């Protein structure tokens, strides 16, 4: 149930001025905890590609990735949008939104969808970014809530 916020939840904030073509490779892991509780549901490692788009006061970071929870044989696609505001040259404050598709095994017809949102922080080390976030996630089919903390490491790619 829940995987939203794959945080892959929180992706990339870059320390230098960006161009529309700045792309990053992301590796993440999220914990999905069912509410009330919280009760452990699954741990989801994931990978994604993100794009950095500079707008006034923010860096927008849309991403698309996949995640998989081996312990429950479930996974799927994750689309995320992070708005990062630089506080210093090494710290960013993030607002994250996510849509996740999750399915058992290869059964696409059994897919369920989740919406998630929440805050995060990004720590910038040159072309590397380490991020953490905590999202609230809502299951559209089963109408359940979950808490989804996660961590993400991103590396800007030279294109």
Secondary structure, 3 states (H helix, E strand, C coil): CCCCCCCCCCCCCCCCCCCCCCEEEEEEEEEEEEECCCEEEEEEEEEEEEEEEEECCEEEEEEEEEEEECCCCEEEEEEEEEEEEECCCCEEEEEEEEEEEEEECCCHHHCEEEEEEEEEEEEEECCEEEEEEEEEEEECCCCCEEEEEEEEEEEEECC
